[in-house]
Amino acid sequence: MIRNDKELIKEVKRYFGKDRRLLKRTIKSLYTNEKDIDYWNKFFSNLCPDKYEVNGRILQETVDAIYSQKFDNIDWNFVGDFSWDVDIILNNEITSHLDFDKKLTAKCKNNTARFLNIYISEIIPAFAICTFCKYYKVNVYEFGPLKLSEAEKNLINKIKSELKKKGYYYVKKQIALKKFKDLRSDLNSEGNASIFDCLFNDMDNYTDDYFRCNDEDIVDSFGRKTLWREYFDSKRKLIKREDSRWFNSGDLEQVITNGKGQIIEVNVYPKESKPRSIELNIEKTKKKYKNKYSVNLP
């Protein structure tokens, strides 16, 4: 059982460092000792009946290889996250996890769904808690931080208490986001992964700022599909926008602008020739040429 942050960090480094032997041995034994989805469904049914959904983060092909003991079929560089992700809807107007569909926000007050996420590691007995809100209307999703009510805080404290009774260590946000050069995850194979990346999910974590994106592709008159993403700070001030356009050839063009609408980065990814991809960071290029030639660039 983990007793403090120091012990937690030590254990994470043992499993998720450059030497993966301990992690591999543990993964190979999971089919005999892992807690399955029925276990967690029963656990959360006593805390928030009918308002949660349990999802496994491990890749299905990894699961199949473990259960069939065909370990040579596992891609050890991309195994998935060995954790459970429990989505809990906090809106009183939602009465069932079966309502967790694309039209969920339409059933919520102000088109805004309030989420509590519990991440539970299968490798080390530890868990983390995240909250966020999701707004949807007319092909636009918006995600942002959540201000909790007293009732919601009480639910979180109750979940914490019950998980701790089961021997799980609560990983606070400031510890979860700590990065270490020797930590590796699927998407951080060269190192510098965070505690959260390794134990829970290396694709997303805490929602502190606001994020907007279109839900479905926008197709222009030339048949090119476009997706956009906008990032805001906690005061809803625009930080940057990413516009990604796919040409009929399959080539991808990405243009990134800052909060003032100025282009700061342009990336081109030809479909048929990845090595010829072009990535241009405008700000870095300005600094490079200013330092080299001492010219006045705008």
C-alpha positions in Angstrom: 0.0 0.0 0.0 1.3 3.5 -0.9 1.6 5.7 2.1 2.9 9.0 0.7 3.8 10.9 -2.4 7.5 9.9 -2.1 6.6 6.2 -2.1 4.2 6.7 -5.1 6.9 8.4 -7.2 9.4 5.7 -6.4 6.9 3.0 -7.4 5.9 4.7 -10.6 9.6 4.9 -11.6 10.1 1.2 -10.9 7.3 0.3 -13.3 7.4 3.0 -16.0 11.1 3.8 -16.3 13.4 2.8 -19.1 13.6 -0.8 -17.7 10.1 -2.2 -18.4 10.7 -5.8 -17.1 8.7 -5.3 -13.9 5.8 -3.7 -15.9 5.8 -6.5 -18.4 5.7 -9.2 -15.6 2.8 -7.4 -13.9 0.9 -7.0 -17.2 1.3 -10.7 -18.0 -0.2 -11.6 -14.6 -3.2 -9.3 -14.9 -5.5 -11.9 -16.2 -5.4 -13.7 -12.8 -5.7 -10.7 -10.5 -7.2 -7.7 -12.2 -10.5 -6.2 -10.9 -12.9 -6.5 -13.8 -15.7 -4.2 -15.0 -18.3 -6.0 -12.9 -16.3 -5.2 -9.7 -16.2 -1.5 -10.4 -19.8 -1.4 -11.5 -20.8 -2.9 -8.2 -18.5 -0.5 -6.3 -19.9 2.7 -7.9 -23.5 1.5 -7.9 -23.4 2.0 -4.2 -22.2 5.6 -4.5 -23.9 7.1 -7.5 -26.6 4.6 -8.9 -27.3 4.7 -12.6 -25.3 7.9 -13.2 -21.9 6.5 -14.1 -20.1 4.5 -16.8 -17.0 2.4 -16.4 -14.5 2.2 -19.3 -11.3 0.2 -19.5 -8.3 2.1 -21.0 -6.2 -0.9 -22.0 -6.2 -1.7 -25.7 -8.4 -4.7 -26.7 -5.6 -6.5 -28.6 -3.5 -6.3 -25.4 -6.4 -7.7 -23.4 -6.8 -10.6 -25.9 -3.1 -11.4 -25.8 -3.1 -11.4 -22.0 -6.1 -13.8 -21.7 -4.8 -16.1 -24.4 -1.2 -15.8 -23.0 0.1 -15.0 -26.4 2.4 -12.3 -25.1 4.5 -12.1 -28.3 1.4 -10.5 -29.9 1.7 -7.5 -27.6 3.2 -4.3 -28.9 5.1 -3.2 -25.8 5.5 0.2 -27.2 1.8 0.8 -27.5 -0.2 -1.2 -25.0 -2.8 1.3 -23.9 -3.4 2.7 -20.4 -3.7 0.1 -17.6 -6.5 1.9 -15.8 -10.2 2.3 -15.4 -11.9 5.6 -16.4 -15.2 6.1 -14.6 -17.5 8.8 -16.1 -20.0 10.2 -13.6 -22.7 12.7 -14.7 -23.4 15.2 -12.0 -26.5 16.8 -13.5 -29.7 16.1 -11.5 -31.8 16.0 -14.7 -29.8 13.0 -16.0 -31.1 9.8 -14.4 -29.2 7.0 -16.2 -25.8 6.3 -17.7 -27.7 5.1 -20.8 -28.2 8.9 -21.4 -24.5 9.2 -22.1 -25.0 9.8 -25.9 -24.2 12.5 -28.3 -27.4 14.3 -27.4 -26.5 14.3 -23.7 -26.0 18.1 -23.4 -29.5 18.7 -24.9 -30.9 17.0 -21.9 -28.9 19.2 -19.5 -29.6 22.7 -18.2 -28.0 25.3 -20.4 -26.8 22.6 -22.7 -24.0 21.9 -20.3 -23.1 18.5 -18.9 -21.2 18.3 -15.6 -18.7 15.4 -15.4 -16.7 13.8 -12.6 -14.0 11.4 -13.8 -12.4 8.9 -11.6 -9.2 7.3 -12.9 -8.1 4.0 -11.2 -4.7 2.4 -12.0 -4.4 -1.4 -12.5 -0.6 -1.4 -12.0 -0.3 0.5 -8.7 -3.2 0.9 -6.3 -3.8 4.6 -6.9 -6.5 6.9 -8.2 -7.0 10.5 -9.4 -10.1 12.7 -9.7 -10.9 15.2 -12.5 -13.9 17.4 -13.1 -15.0 19.3 -16.2 -18.1 20.6 -18.1 -19.1 19.9 -21.7 -21.3 22.2 -23.7 -22.6 21.4 -27.2 -24.7 23.3 -29.6 -24.9 23.5 -33.5 -21.7 21.5 -34.3 -19.6 23.1 -31.6 -18.2 21.4 -28.5 -16.8 23.4 -25.6 -15.0 21.9 -22.6 -14.0 23.8 -19.5 -13.3 23.7 -15.7 -16.1 23.1 -13.2 -17.1 24.9 -10.1 -18.5 22.3 -7.7 -21.5 22.6 -5.5 -21.5 21.4 -1.9 -23.4 18.3 -2.8 -20.9 17.5 -5.6 -18.0 18.0 -3.1 -19.6 15.6 -0.7 -19.9 13.0 -3.4 -16.2 13.3 -4.3 -15.2 13.0 -0.6 -17.4 9.9 -0.2 -15.8 8.3 -3.3 -12.3 9.2 -2.0 -13.1 7.7 1.4 -14.4 4.4 -0.1 -11.4 4.0 -2.5 -8.9 4.6 0.3 -10.7 1.9 2.4 -9.9 -0.4 -0.5 -6.2 0.4 -0.2 -6.0 2.9 -3.1 -3.8 6.0 -2.7 -5.2 9.4 -3.8 -2.9 11.2 -6.3 -3.3 14.9 -5.9 -3.2 17.0 -9.1 0.1 18.7 -8.4 1.7 15.3 -8.0 -0.1 13.7 -10.9 1.2 16.4 -13.3 4.9 16.0 -12.2 7.1 14.9 -15.1 10.3 13.0 -14.9 12.9 12.4 -17.6 13.1 8.7 -16.9 9.3 8.1 -17.1 7.8 6.7 -20.3 4.3 6.0 -21.6 2.8 5.1 -25.0 2.8 8.7 -26.2 5.9 9.7 -24.3 8.2 6.9 -25.4 11.4 9.1 -25.2 10.7 10.0 -21.6 9.5 13.1 -19.7 6.1 11.5 -19.0 4.0 12.6 -16.1 2.7 10.5 -13.2 -0.8 10.9 -14.7 0.5 9.8 -18.2 1.9 6.6 -16.7 -0.8 5.5 -14.2 -4.0 6.8 -15.8 -4.2 8.3 -19.3 -1.6 9.9 -21.5 -4.1 11.5 -23.9 -5.8 13.9 -21.5 -5.9 14.9 -17.9 -7.2 17.9 -15.9 -9.4 20.6 -17.5 -8.1 23.9 -16.2 -8.7 26.1 -19.3 -11.4 26.2 -22.0 -11.3 24.3 -25.3 -13.6 24.5 -28.3 -13.8 22.4 -31.5 -16.2 21.5 -34.3 -18.0 18.2 -33.9 -18.3 17.3 -37.6 -16.1 18.0 -40.6 -16.7 21.3 -42.4 -16.5 20.6 -46.2 -15.6 23.5 -48.5 -16.6 24.0 -52.2 -13.5 22.0 -53.2 -14.4 19.0 -51.1 -11.7 19.6 -48.5 -12.5 18.6 -44.9 -11.7 21.1 -42.1 -11.5 20.8 -38.4 -10.7 23.7 -36.0 -9.7 23.8 -32.4 -9.6 26.9 -30.1 -7.7 27.1 -26.8 -8.6 29.7 -24.1 -7.2 30.5 -20.7 -9.3 30.3 -17.5 -10.7 33.8 -18.2 -11.8 32.7 -21.7 -9.1 34.7 -23.4 -8.2 33.1 -26.7 -4.7 31.6 -26.6 -4.5 30.0 -30.0 -6.5 28.4 -32.8 -5.6 25.4 -35.0 -7.2 24.9 -38.4 -6.5 21.5 -40.0 -7.5 21.0 -43.7 -7.4 17.6 -45.5 -7.0 17.8 -49.3 -8.6 15.3 -51.6 -5.1 13.8 -52.1 -5.0 13.0 -48.4 -2.4 15.7 -47.6 -2.9 17.6 -44.4 -2.3 21.4 -44.0 -2.4 22.8 -40.5 -2.3 26.5 -39.7 -2.0 27.8 -36.1 -2.7 31.4 -35.1 -2.3 33.2 -31.8 -5.0 35.1 -29.9 -4.6 38.1 -32.2 -5.2 36.0 -35.3 -1.5 36.1 -36.4 0.0 33.0 -38.0 2.6 31.5 -35.6 3.0 28.0 -37.1 2.3 26.2 -40.4 2.6 22.4 -40.8 2.2 20.4 -44.0 2.0 16.6 -43.9 1.9 14.9 -47.4 0.1 11.6 -47.2 2.4 9.6 -49.4 5.7 10.9 -48.1 5.9 11.5 -44.4 9.7 12.3 -44.4 8.9 15.3 -46.6 6.6 16.8 -44.0 7.3 20.5 -43.5 6.9 22.1 -40.0 7.5 25.8 -39.7 7.3 27.6 -36.3 7.1 31.3 -37.2 8.2 32.7 -33.8 11.2 30.3 -33.6 12.2 31.2 -37.2 12.1 34.9 -36.4 14.3 34.5 -33.4 16.8 32.3 -35.4 17.2 34.9 -38.2 17.2 37.9 -35.9 20.1 36.2 -34.0 21.9 35.1 -37.1 21.6 38.2 -39.3 20.6 40.9 -36.8 17.9 42.2 -39.2 14.7 43.8 -38.1 11.9 41.4 -38.8 8.2 42.3 -38.2 
